[in-house]
Amino acid sequence: MDAFLRLLRYATPHRAVIAGAALAMIVYGAANAAMAYLIKPIIDEVLPSGNDLALITAAILAVYFLKGLGGYFSGYLMEGLGHRVVMVVRNQLFRHLLDQSAAFFARRTAGQLLSRLNNDVGLVQRAVSETIGDLARESLTLVGAAALLFYYDAKLALLCLTATPLVVYPLVRLGKRVRTVTRWSQEAQENMSHVAGEAFTGHRIVKAFGAEGREAAKFERASFSLFRTNLKVTRVLSLLPPLMEFLGGIAIAGALWYGSREIAQGRLTAGEFTSFVTALLLMYGPIKKLSRVNANLQQAVAAAERIFQLLDTHTEVTERPGAAPLPPFGGAIEFRDVFFGYEDGHGRNTLRGVSFTVRAGQMIAIVGRSGAGKTTLVNLLPRFFDVTNGSILIDGRDIRDVTLASLRAQIGMVTQETVLFDDTIAANIAYGTPGATQPAIEAAARAANAHDFIALQPEGYRTTIGERGQRLSGGQRQRLAIARALLKNSPVLILDEATSALDSESERLVQEALATLMLNRTSFVIAHRLSTVQRADAIIVLERGRIVEIGKHDELVARPNGSYARLHQMQWLEARPDLKAEGRRLKAESAL
């Protein structure tokens, strides 16, 4: 119930809506009881003699009108409350997820997170809007009908309600089962969303390798798992209606047996007994509905527990209390004895004792074999992760002591995997600079060698480029990313393998754009091709998370047994067709 009570707190700001819905429910429940009460005068007075026909008819119409009014407003207000609550929960959950660290997203799939945002929150909405509304409305109907039963004959009412404990116990037992099975169902839904998302994202690879059948079979297995789990939920829920009908039958049989005796002895009139039985039958529908309400409530509680589990997960990089904005960078960036290890890295450090200093305006190249820790190193600068030990200082300030917004505002990034959004070209260029003017956007595009291909698009800068920019080539996407970084105009720049996946012509255009981008900026450049970093002010060579060499290109190449010299030799041999085999052999030996 902790999750359910926590969920209800989201509704407390809407007290006026809740009060209006409660009033409408009271009207609805009272109207239901009044309908049963009107049966007595109809049978005892109107039908035998025709007395008060107009009055009773008007009363019936008034009761049905009030019932409809109460039903409409209670349903409308509770539905609206449910939509308000689900909007707040979904927005809070989405913002909370965005604030998590990169490690959080590395451990979870997009399908899992989307399932929490859509499926779990959808169940919560049904709980607030439908389930809680039905619970209150039908409970009030039961109270009104039960009051009428006791008004006519308390003994008969007690006889008919003796089956109530028999109803409550199975509801509680089955409710726990529903909650457990619902949790399984939501996990199966997550898995199915993950499988579908991967197939859609990698659709070109799927087609290229003729793997449509395998992906379809994988999805079918996930879908069948969800089907089996949902069948378990259905099996549990299907037990409730026949159980309720049987117990209702017991109550009706008892009422007929006892009521007939009371009428024969003159203690009950036919109208009173008929009104009593009507009220009893009127209770059957709400009780049956409440059994379903309990099941729905258990499903919602299971979903709420999963939502709150995420909301209570805090892996985000947080600001320290009293963090101050970082002044404009103009001095030096220092990595001071930095250690870093991922949470799931089994205690191993990816970076170990990394120390170096970069002066403002310098270009620093970071090279090394795959897995050496190059990308991890640059990801520490904008605090995508926090160092495990040591510190990173900008102009003498530890970056953990400044606000995240001011830190990241001074850092621009261009990565190998260009991230663009399903929006216009102009919106993608201005993504890091909200409110940028059209001339400024075009100037950034020209500087990035992107204006010419943009001008050829159907709608120019207003052309929508599709998810991940899939309507553009790799080189075009990279140039848009460079234009985005140019427009942001950050003093510090991170380039992570920005040209490694491009053809020669695209690479030439991108390299020209990068040269413009790096002008008068402090740049950290991760490069696979050593030829692109020969002009760097310093080259840092990483091996297994440690710096093994630092120097300029000419200095490092001159060291016969140095790590950089070996990397340079391997790339030079691979560039020669007649020596490629030797280059591959040296590369394999180096990896060992």
C-alpha positions in Angstrom: 0.0 0.0 0.0 3.0 2.3 0.3 3.2 2.7 -3.5 -0.6 3.3 -3.7 -0.5 5.9 -1.0 2.5 7.6 -2.6 0.6 7.6 -5.9 -2.4 9.3 -4.2 -0.2 12.2 -3.1 0.0 13.3 -6.7 -3.8 13.8 -6.6 -3.8 15.9 -3.4 -3.1 19.3 -5.2 -6.5 18.9 -7.0 -8.7 19.0 -3.9 -11.5 20.9 -5.6 -11.7 18.3 -8.3 -11.8 15.5 -5.8 -14.5 17.3 -3.7 -16.6 17.8 -6.8 -16.2 14.1 -7.8 -17.0 13.0 -4.3 -20.2 15.1 -4.2 -21.3 13.6 -7.6 -20.6 10.1 -6.3 -22.8 10.7 -3.2 -25.6 11.9 -5.5 -25.1 8.8 -7.7 -25.2 6.4 -4.7 -28.2 8.1 -3.1 -30.1 8.0 -6.4 -29.4 4.2 -6.7 -30.8 3.7 -3.2 -33.8 5.9 -4.0 -34.6 3.8 -7.1 -34.9 0.7 -4.9 -37.0 2.6 -2.3 -39.5 3.7 -4.9 -40.4 0.1 -5.6 -42.4 -0.1 -2.3 -45.0 2.7 -3.0 -45.3 1.5 -6.6 -46.3 -2.0 -5.6 -48.2 -1.1 -2.4 -50.0 2.1 -3.5 -49.8 3.0 -7.2 -50.5 -0.4 -8.8 -53.4 -1.4 -6.6 -55.3 2.0 -6.6 -53.5 4.3 -9.0 -52.9 6.9 -6.2 -50.0 9.3 -6.5 -49.2 8.1 -10.0 -48.0 11.6 -11.2 -45.9 12.1 -8.0 -44.2 8.7 -8.3 -43.6 9.2 -12.0 -42.0 12.6 -11.4 -39.9 11.1 -8.6 -38.7 8.3 -10.9 -37.7 10.8 -13.5 -35.9 13.0 -10.9 -34.0 10.0 -9.5 -32.8 8.9 -12.9 -31.8 12.4 -13.8 -29.8 12.8 -10.6 -28.2 9.4 -11.1 -27.2 10.4 -14.6 -25.9 13.7 -13.4 -23.9 12.1 -10.6 -22.5 9.4 -12.9 -21.5 12.0 -15.6 -19.7 14.4 -13.3 -18.1 11.7 -11.2 -16.8 10.0 -14.3 -15.7 13.2 -16.0 -13.9 14.7 -13.0 -12.2 11.4 -12.1 -11.0 10.9 -15.7 -9.7 14.4 -15.7 -7.9 13.8 -12.4 -6.4 10.7 -13.8 -5.0 12.5 -16.8 -3.6 15.3 -14.6 -1.9 12.8 -12.3 -0.5 10.7 -15.2 0.8 13.9 -16.9 2.7 14.9 -13.7 4.1 11.4 -13.1 5.1 10.9 -16.7 6.8 14.3 -16.8 8.6 13.8 -13.5 9.7 10.3 -14.6 11.0 11.6 -18.0 12.9 14.5 -16.4 14.3 12.1 -13.7 15.6 9.7 -16.4 17.2 12.5 -18.4 19.1 13.6 -15.3 20.7 10.2 -14.8 24.3 9.6 -15.6 25.6 7.9 -18.7 26.2 4.7 -16.6 22.5 4.5 -15.9 21.6 4.4 -19.7 24.4 1.9 -20.3 22.7 -0.6 -18.0 19.2 -0.2 -19.4 17.7 -0.5 -22.8 15.5 2.2 -24.5 12.7 -0.4 -24.6 12.7 -0.8 -20.9 12.5 2.9 -20.2 9.9 3.5 -22.8 7.8 0.7 -21.3 7.9 2.4 -17.9 6.9 5.7 -19.5 4.0 4.3 -21.5 2.7 1.0 -20.2 3.3 1.4 -16.5 2.1 5.0 -16.4 -0.9 4.0 -18.4 -1.9 1.5 -15.7 -1.5 4.2 -13.1 -3.8 6.4 -15.1 -6.5 3.7 -15.1 -6.1 3.4 -11.3 -6.6 7.0 -10.6 -9.3 7.8 -13.2 -11.3 4.6 -13.4 -10.4 2.3 -10.5 -10.5 4.8 -7.7 -13.6 6.4 -9.1 -15.4 3.0 -9.4 -14.2 2.1 -5.9 -15.7 5.2 -4.4 -18.8 5.3 -6.5 -19.8 1.6 -6.1 -18.9 1.7 -2.4 -21.4 4.5 -1.9 -24.0 2.6 -3.9 -23.4 -0.4 -1.6 -23.7 1.8 1.5 -27.0 3.3 0.3 -28.4 -0.1 -0.6 -27.2 -1.7 2.7 -28.9 1.2 4.7 -32.1 0.5 2.9 -31.9 -3.2 3.7 -31.4 -2.5 7.4 -34.2 0.0 7.3 -36.7 -2.6 6.1 -35.5 -5.6 8.1 -32.3 -5.8 10.1 -32.5 -9.6 10.6 -33.0 -10.2 6.9 -30.2 -7.8 6.0 -27.8 -9.6 8.3 -28.9 -13.0 6.8 -28.2 -11.7 3.3 -24.8 -10.2 4.2 -23.4 -13.2 6.0 -21.6 -14.1 2.8 -19.6 -10.8 2.9 -16.5 -12.4 4.6 -16.5 -15.1 2.0 -16.2 -12.4 -0.6 -13.4 -10.4 1.0 -11.0 -13.3 1.6 -10.7 -14.5 -2.1 -10.5 -10.8 -3.2 -7.4 -10.3 -1.0 -5.8 -13.6 -2.0 -6.4 -13.1 -5.7 -5.3 -9.5 -5.5 -1.8 -10.5 -4.4 -1.6 -13.0 -7.2 -2.7 -10.4 -9.7 0.0 -8.0 -8.6 2.7 -10.6 -9.0 1.6 -11.7 -12.4 1.1 -8.1 -13.6 4.8 -7.4 -12.7 5.7 -10.4 -14.9 3.5 -9.0 -17.7 5.2 -5.6 -17.6 8.6 -7.2 -17.7 7.6 -9.2 -20.7 6.2 -6.0 -22.3 9.6 -4.3 -21.7 11.4 -7.2 -23.4 9.1 -7.1 -26.4 9.6 -3.3 -26.8 13.4 -3.7 -26.6 13.4 -6.4 -29.3 11.2 -4.3 -31.6 13.3 -1.1 -30.9 16.5 -2.8 -31.8 15.2 -4.2 -35.0 13.7 -0.9 -36.1 16.9 1.0 -35.2 19.2 -1.4 -37.0 16.8 -2.1 -39.9 19.5 -1.6 -42.5 21.8 -4.2 -40.9 18.9 -6.5 -40.5 18.1 -6.3 -44.3 21.8 -6.4 -45.3 22.3 -9.7 -43.5 19.0 -11.1 -44.5 18.0 -11.4 -40.8 14.4 -10.5 -41.1 13.3 -14.0 -40.3 15.6 -14.2 -37.2 14.3 -10.8 -35.9 10.7 -11.8 -36.5 11.3 -15.1 -34.7 12.9 -13.2 -31.8 9.9 -10.8 -31.6 7.5 -13.7 -31.8 9.2 -15.4 -28.8 8.9 -12.2 -26.8 5.3 -11.7 -27.9 4.4 -15.3 -27.0 6.0 -14.8 -23.6 3.8 -11.7 -23.1 0.8 -13.7 -24.3 1.4 -16.5 -21.8 1.9 -14.0 -18.9 -1.3 -12.1 -19.9 -3.2 -15.4 -19.9 -2.1 -15.9 -16.3 -3.5 -12.5 -15.5 -6.8 -13.3 -17.3 -7.0 -16.7 -15.6 -6.8 -15.1 -12.2 -9.3 -12.3 -13.1 -11.8 -14.8 -14.6 -12.1 -16.5 -11.2 -13.9 -13.5 -9.7 -17.2 -13.2 -11.6 -18.4 -16.7 -11.1 -17.4 -16.6 -7.5 -19.4 -13.4 -7.0 -22.4 -14.8 -8.8 -22.5 -17.9 -6.6 -22.3 -15.9 -3.4 -25.0 -13.6 -4.8 -27.2 -16.6 -5.5 -26.8 -17.7 -1.8 -27.9 -14.3 -0.6 -31.0 -14.2 -2.9 -32.0 -17.7 -1.9 -31.8 -16.8 1.8 -33.8 -13.6 1.2 -36.6 -15.5 -0.6 -36.8 -18.2 2.1 -36.9 -15.7 5.0 -38.9 -13.0 3.2 -41.7 -15.3 2.3 -42.2 -16.2 5.9 -42.2 -12.6 7.0 -44.8 -11.7 4.4 -47.0 -14.6 5.4 -46.9 -13.5 9.0 -47.7 -9.9 8.0 -44.4 -8.4 9.2 -43.5 -7.3 5.7 -45.6 -6.0 2.8 -45.1 -7.3 -0.7 -43.9 -3.8 -1.7 -41.3 -3.7 1.2 -40.1 -7.2 0.3 -39.9 -6.4 -3.4 -38.0 -3.1 -2.5 -35.7 -5.1 -0.3 -34.9 -7.7 -3.0 -34.4 -4.8 -5.5 -31.9 -3.2 -3.1 -30.2 -6.6 -2.7 -30.0 -7.1 -6.4 -28.8 -3.5 -6.7 -25.8 -4.5 -4.5 -24.8 -7.4 -6.8 -23.6 -5.2 -9.7 -21.3 -3.0 -7.5 -19.9 -6.0 -5.6 -19.1 -7.7 -8.8 -17.5 -4.5 -10.2 -15.6 -4.0 -7.0 -14.0 -7.4 -7.4 -12.7 -6.2 -10.8 -11.7 -2.9 -9.2 -9.5 -4.7 -6.7 -7.7 -6.6 -9.5 -7.2 -3.4 -11.5 -5.9 -1.7 -8.3 -3.4 -4.5 -7.8 -2.2 -4.1 -11.4 -1.8 -0.3 -10.9 0.1 -0.9 -7.6 2.5 -3.2 -9.4 3.0 -0.6 -12.1 3.4 2.2 -9.5 6.1 0.1 -7.7 8.1 -0.1 -10.9 7.7 3.6 -11.5 8.8 4.6 -8.0 11.7 2.1 -8.2 13.0 4.2 -11.1 12.2 7.5 -9.4 14.1 6.3 -6.3 17.2 5.4 -8.5 19.7 8.1 -8.3 22.9 7.6 -10.4 22.9 11.2 -11.7 26.0 13.4 -11.4 24.8 15.9 -8.8 25.9 19.4 -8.0 27.4 20.1 -4.6 25.5 22.4 -2.3 26.5 26.0 -3.0 28.0 25.2 -6.4 29.0 28.4 -8.2 28.9 29.1 -12.0 32.1 28.5 -13.8 33.7 31.8 -15.1 34.6 31.9 -18.8 37.5 29.6 -19.4 40.8 31.3 -20.2 43.7 29.6 -18.3 44.3 25.8 -18.2 42.5 22.5 -17.8 44.3 20.0 -15.5 43.7 16.3 -14.9 45.3 15.6 -11.6 46.0 12.0 -10.7 42.6 10.9 -12.1 41.3 7.4 -11.5 38.0 6.1 -12.8 36.1 2.8 -12.7 32.6 2.0 -13.9 30.2 0.7 -11.2 29.8 -2.6 -12.9 33.5 -2.9 -13.7 34.2 -5.5 -11.0 36.4 -3.2 -9.1 38.8 -2.5 -12.1 39.7 1.1 -12.9 39.4 2.1 -16.6 41.7 5.1 -15.9 44.6 5.0 -13.5 46.7 7.9 -12.3 46.1 10.1 -15.4 47.7 13.6 -15.0 48.3 16.3 -17.6 47.6 20.0 -18.2 46.2 21.7 -21.3 46.7 25.4 -21.8 43.9 27.6 -23.3 44.0 27.4 -27.2 46.0 24.2 -27.3 45.1 21.1 -29.3 45.6 17.9 -27.4 45.4 14.6 -29.3 44.5 11.4 -27.4 45.5 8.1 -29.1 45.7 4.5 -28.2 44.3 1.1 -29.1 40.7 0.3 -28.7 39.7 0.0 -25.0 42.6 2.1 -23.8 40.2 4.6 -22.1 40.3 7.5 -24.6 36.5 8.2 -24.8 36.2 7.6 -21.0 38.8 10.3 -20.4 37.1 13.0 -22.4 33.6 12.0 -21.0 34.9 13.0 -17.5 35.4 16.6 -18.6 31.7 17.5 -19.0 30.9 15.3 -16.0 29.0 12.6 -17.8 30.7 10.6 -15.1 32.6 11.7 -12.0 36.1 10.7 -11.3 36.6 7.9 -8.7 39.7 9.5 -7.3 41.8 12.6 -8.2 40.3 15.7 -9.7 39.8 17.7 -12.9 40.4 21.5 -12.6 39.5 24.3 -14.9 41.4 27.5 -14.2 42.1 26.0 -10.8 38.5 25.1 -9.9 37.5 21.5 -9.3 34.7 20.9 -11.8 32.7 19.2 -9.1 32.4 22.6 -7.3 30.7 24.4 -10.2 27.2 24.1 -11.7 26.7 21.6 -14.4 25.0 24.1 -16.7 27.8 26.5 -16.6 30.4 23.7 -17.1 28.7 22.1 -20.1 27.9 25.5 -21.6 31.6 25.9 -22.2 32.2 22.5 -23.8 31.2 21.6 -27.4 31.2 18.0 -28.7 31.4 16.3 -32.1 31.4 12.5 -31.9 31.8 9.6 -34.4 28.2 8.6 -33.9 26.5 11.8 -34.8 23.2 12.4 -32.9 20.6 14.3 -34.8 16.9 14.6 -34.1 13.8 14.2 -36.2 13.4 17.9 -36.8 14.5 20.5 -39.3 18.1 21.2 -40.3 17.9 24.6 -38.7 16.5 23.2 -35.4 19.3 20.6 -35.3 22.0 23.3 -35.9 20.5 25.5 -33.2 19.9 22.6 -30.8 22.6 23.9 -28.3 21.7 27.5 -28.9 18.0 28.2 -28.4 16.8 31.4 -30.0 19.6 31.5 -32.6 18.8 33.7 -35.6 18.6 32.4 -39.1 21.6 34.4 -40.2 23.6 32.9 -37.4 22.5 29.4 -38.3 23.5 29.9 -41.9 26.8 31.4 -40.9 27.6 28.3 -38.8 26.5 26.1 -41.7 28.8 27.9 -44.2 31.7 27.6 -41.8 31.1 23.9 -41.5 30.9 23.4 -45.3 27.3 22.4 -44.9 25.4 25.3 -46.6 25.8 24.0 -50.2 24.1 20.6 -49.6 21.5 22.3 -47.3 20.6 24.6 -50.2 19.9 21.6 -52.4 17.4 20.1 -49.9 13.6 20.4 -50.9 12.9 23.0 -48.2 16.4 24.2 -47.4 17.0 24.8 -43.7 13.4 23.8 -43.0 13.8 20.3 -44.4 13.1 17.6 -41.8 15.9 15.0 -41.8 14.2 12.0 -40.1 15.1 10.0 -37.1 18.9 10.2 -36.4 19.2 12.2 -39.6 18.8 9.1 -41.7 17.9 11.1 -44.8 21.4 12.5 -44.9 24.8 10.9 -45.7 27.4 10.3 -43.0 29.5 13.3 -44.1 26.4 15.6 -44.2 25.4 14.6 -40.7 28.9 15.2 -39.4 29.0 18.7 -40.9 25.6 19.5 -39.3 27.1 18.4 -35.9 30.1 20.7 -36.5 27.8 23.5 -37.4 25.9 22.9 -34.2 29.2 23.1 -32.2 30.3 26.2 -34.1 27.0 28.0 -33.3 27.3 27.1 -29.6 30.8 28.8 -29.7 32.2 27.0 -26.7 35.8 27.7 -25.7 36.5 24.0 -25.1 35.9 21.4 -27.8 35.9 17.5 -27.7 36.2 15.7 -31.0 35.8 11.9 -30.6 36.7 10.0 -33.8 34.9 12.7 -35.8 36.1 11.5 -39.2 36.9 7.8 -38.8 33.7 6.6 -40.7 33.8 8.9 -43.7 34.9 8.5 -47.3 37.8 10.6 -48.6 35.8 13.4 -50.1 33.5 13.7 -47.0 36.6 13.5 -44.8 38.2 16.4 -46.6 35.2 18.6 -46.2 34.8 17.6 -42.6 38.5 18.2 -41.9 38.2 21.7 -43.3 35.2 22.3 -41.1 37.0 21.0 -38.1 40.0 23.2 -38.7 37.6 26.2 -38.6 35.9 24.8 -35.5 39.2 24.3 -33.6 40.5 27.8 -34.4 41.2 29.7 -31.1 39.6 26.9 -29.1 41.1 24.4 -26.6 40.6 21.0 -28.3 40.7 17.4 -27.1 40.9 15.2 -30.2 40.5 11.5 -30.2 41.7 10.2 -33.6 42.1 6.7 -35.1 44.2 8.1 -38.0 47.4 9.4 -36.6 47.9 11.6 -39.7 45.1 13.8 -38.5 46.8 14.7 -35.2 50.4 15.4 -36.3 49.9 19.2 -35.8 48.7 18.7 -32.2 50.4 20.7 -29.5 50.7 17.5 -27.6 49.8 13.9 -28.1 48.8 11.7 -25.2 49.2 8.0 -25.6 47.0 5.8 -23.5 47.5 2.1 -22.7 45.2 0.2 -20.4 44.1 3.4 -18.7 47.5 4.8 -18.1 49.4 7.6 -19.9 52.6 6.0 -21.3 53.8 8.9 -23.5 53.2 12.6 -24.0 54.9 14.7 -26.6 54.7 16.1 -30.1 54.5 13.9 -33.2 58.1 14.3 -34.2 59.4 13.6 -30.7 57.2 10.5 -30.2 58.0 9.0 -33.6 61.7 9.4 -32.9 61.5 7.0 -30.0 62.2 3.6 -31.6 60.5 1.4 -29.0 57.7 3.8 -28.0 54.0 3.0 -28.1 53.2 5.9 -30.5 56.0 4.9 -32.8 54.6 1.4 -33.0 51.1 2.7 -33.7 52.5 5.0 -36.4 54.5 2.2 -38.0 51.5 -0.1 -38.1 49.3 2.5 -39.8 52.1 3.3 -42.3 52.5 -0.3 -43.3 48.7 -0.8 -43.6 48.6 2.2 -46.0 51.0 0.4 -48.3 49.3 -2.3 -50.4 52.4 -4.3 -50.6 53.0 -4.2 -46.8 49.4 -4.6 -45.5 50.0 -8.2 -44.3 53.0 -7.1 -42.2 51.0 -4.2 -40.7 48.2 -6.6 -39.7 50.8 -9.0 -38.1 52.3 -6.2 -36.1 48.8 -5.0 -35.0 47.9 -8.5 -33.8 51.2 -8.8 -31.9 50.6 -5.4 -30.3 47.1 -6.4 -29.2 48.5 -9.4 -27.5 
